[in-house]
Amino acid sequence: MLTRARLCMVAALTCACGAGAARAEDPHQETPPTATAHRGVAHRSGDLMGVYATLEGKRFVDLTHAFGPDTPHWKGFGEMKVRTLYTIPKDGFHVDEFCHVGQWGTHVDPPAHFHDGLKTVDQIDPKDMLMPLVVLDVHEKVANNPDYQLSLEDVAAWEQRHGPIPEHAFVAMRTDWSKRWPDDAKMQNRDAQGVAHYPAWSMPVLKLLYEQRHIAASGHETTDTDGGIGATKDDYSMESYVLGTNHYQIEMLADLDKVPEYGALVMVSFPKPSGGSGFPARVIAILP
Ligand SMILES: [Zn+2]
């Protein structure tokens, strides 16, 4: 283990050597000298230290709900159970056993969730876990109509402000539905007949995004891609479409009201269960 003093010395040495080398090799480097010296992180031509120096000064926003036994979930799932196997007073360390379905809390739905033979969680390309973040904000329309479906006009309005949705983007639909979390009844918003009412994507928008804009993935704040009316009838045709393109989606995102509609990056991560058909995910936006 390095002591603090030794760490400081190593950092100082690296900084001095790295900064000198960078100046000698590449006088036109993009990263300004102040960034190269930041926290002793050296920036040599071709490495990513300059990128890191830029990113670490930015604001990170967690778009993930913490999950537990009370987490709202799809109607067909049982409850989550947590069992403590070891405790620090008794055993010197703490271990819990978690039992829940893969589609629990903020989670990833890989293509294999709906289509045998397509990608499972462990087969998702790591490059599809860091993307430009595009937010289609329809929260005001949803406030007036909980069954609102994202329209081509919403996409056109976004593109008028920012240009075409970039390739390999992660496109999130902002509805502010996540503010109802963790109240399952409010998330489902059922009427007297038991029909759920919450917003949905639409097939024309999904086709535009995946087939023409070539986005990497999409996500929403609700429990379903298809909206409450569709889910009540067990109509999951839009979710089936998205996963059928062999791209993943994220459900039950949080705090999309805290990120800009363009200009941020998003990191999506999850464990790597072999052959996994879903798993809780962690989704973090890095603001510009
Ligand atoms: Zn799902």
Residues whose N, C-alpha, C, O or C-beta is under 5 A from the ligand:
A	BS01	ZN	Q103 D109 T223 E251
